[in-house]
Amino acid sequence: MPGVATAQLLSYAEVVDVDMDSTNDVNFADVQDYGHRVVVQVNKACMDGLLGWRRLTGQARPSAMLVDVSGFRTALTTALNSSYVDIDGVTGGLHYGTANMNTNPDTRLRAAGVSANDLPLAFMLYKLYGMSSATTLDRVYNLEDAHGMLASSTVAAAVSESFVGAITGAVDRMFRDLMSADPHRFFDASGAPIAGMFEMNRDAPAVGTWKLATNDSLEIKLKMMFQSKVTRRGVAGDEHDLSASGSQTNEQVIINPGDYFYVRLQLKADPNAESGLPPPPPPPPQYAPHDWTLVGSASSSNTTTTATSVAFTGGYNWSAGAYSSTRGYASGFTLTWKVSGDIASMNVGITDNLAAVANPVWANTPYGINAGNGNIQIREGYTQVDNYGSFNSTTEFKITYDGVKVRYYANSVLLREVARAANGQLMYPVIGLEQTGTVSEISFLPVIA
């Protein structure tokens, strides 16, 4: 009857050489030195409002530009006062996350809610006790002394100012990286590239936004430097007792002036994040033009007017126009409108001399936007200033005056501004047309302080 086999170890006498696949040196990066990735949710509309691009006539490619720096700074301050998620945080170690720090039951941890001060505080507690969530109850006598190390507004201002200083450098590189990583976001619904983005030659200026998507993130590496030392004082022989009792104490320097740590702050675009900006004011009364005077070949038989629209039915060849003398404003105004129809050329603008409005109307309109054949032009009297991209029936045009400058917009994007000294003369809306088309949703408002 055969015996039962037992497992044996058989040793091979030869040594087999195995070379590693990689010929590169291995250099581990300590996440503490490199900087934890800390996420805050920033209002997406404010991030969209900050980051834009433009391409001037003849420019080889579009470049980044900043728009509403002030609004972005306010939104970032609000985000820094909300909550933090530390992607690289270690429970029981260095962790900047709000939820982790909230496990400390000490109500003295913060002066008034979450703020950027949480970042140096988490680092200090880690250096003192080995973990950012270490309890400070009955352990730290004067925790309040750490409340004023860093304000959220200070971080927001530093980031905003850095963006302004790096607009042609690091900010523009971010824009080029975005174009390279996801060029399809710069195409419209029909699959055509947005005008100004990718053409080899550009003979008209163009502007646009970065088209940030929800959860897009901007990562900014912050170097946070201590200006004063951080010490731990306790009863001699008991390094964990930091109460004020005891006559013999020792003091240990934990952080020296000039010591620093890094945080890779990730600003995540969130459409639902608080912006910190005041709600928009209620719309002012609509002082829309409603008493139109037709000029040239425009008449009641070929032109239809309402309180907020003027529609021409054709055959004018720049001999038709309309103006409203219902209300004029000298110190400031906002004129908005849209155009639609088979438009060869539609010129809408303002004038301070109604007596001079005649054929051709556009030549007697000192400040106007001409929309025709899908293209935008700015005309100032007989002068065609420049071309400014394309439009469609959803494009909202706007001309504003604040007593100092006249500004032209398309869909809230500033196209041009020109100085005009206030002279007390009233300004009125005026329309000139080459063939057919409709000007609608006309609104002419005074500047509301």
Summary of the structure (lengths in Angstrom):
residues: 449
radius of gyration: 32.6
end to end distance: 108.4
largest distance: 126.7
contacts: 1274
relative contact order: 0.12
helix: 18%
strand: 33%
